[in-house]
C-alpha cells in the first residue's frame, strides 16, 4: 500500500495510535482492579467481623466421659451380637431347646425319682463354634438303684451328650439327694 502522507503526519498518527493503545490498556487494567476489589469486599467483611453464632460449644469433661462410656457400651454390645451371629451362621449344630431336653428327661424319669429344681444355661461359643445347653437338676431319688437307672436313661438319650453325677450322691441307700449336670448339644 502506498502512503501519500507527508512524513510529519505519519509520525503524528503513529504517536496518536500508541497513546490510544496505552489508554485502552490502562482502562482495561482499571476495570480489572475495580472488579477484583468489588469481588473481594464480601470475603474481607466476613473475615473482619467476628462470628458469634457459628462457634461450636465447648465439650465438657463430663460430656466426654459420657461419650466414652456410650462408645464402650456399644462396643460391648457389638461384640456380644457378633458372637451370637457367629453362632447362628456357623455350621454348628443348633442349640437344643429347653422343651426338647425336658421332654426327653421327663420320659426317662422313673416315678421313684423327684426333681425339685432345674437350672438351664447356654454355654458360650467355643473354638469349634459349637453351642451347648447345660441343665443342673436337683432332687431326691427313693433308692440308689433308682438314681442309677435315671442316670443310665439320661446317658442313653440322643440329645444328651454328657451326664455328670458326683460320687457323693451315691452314698446314701434311701432318700438319696442328687445333683445331676446334663449337657445337651
Secondary structure, 3 states (H helix, E strand, C coil): CCCCCCHHHHHHHHHHHHHHHHHHHHHHHHHHHHHHHHHHHHHHHHHHCCCCCCCCCCCCHHHHHHHHHHHHHHHHHHHHHHHHHHHHHCCCCCCCCHHHHHHHHHHHCCCCEEEEEEEEEECCCCCCCCCCEEEEEEEEEEEHHHHHHHHHHHHHCCCEEEEEECHHHHCCCEEEEEEEEEEEC
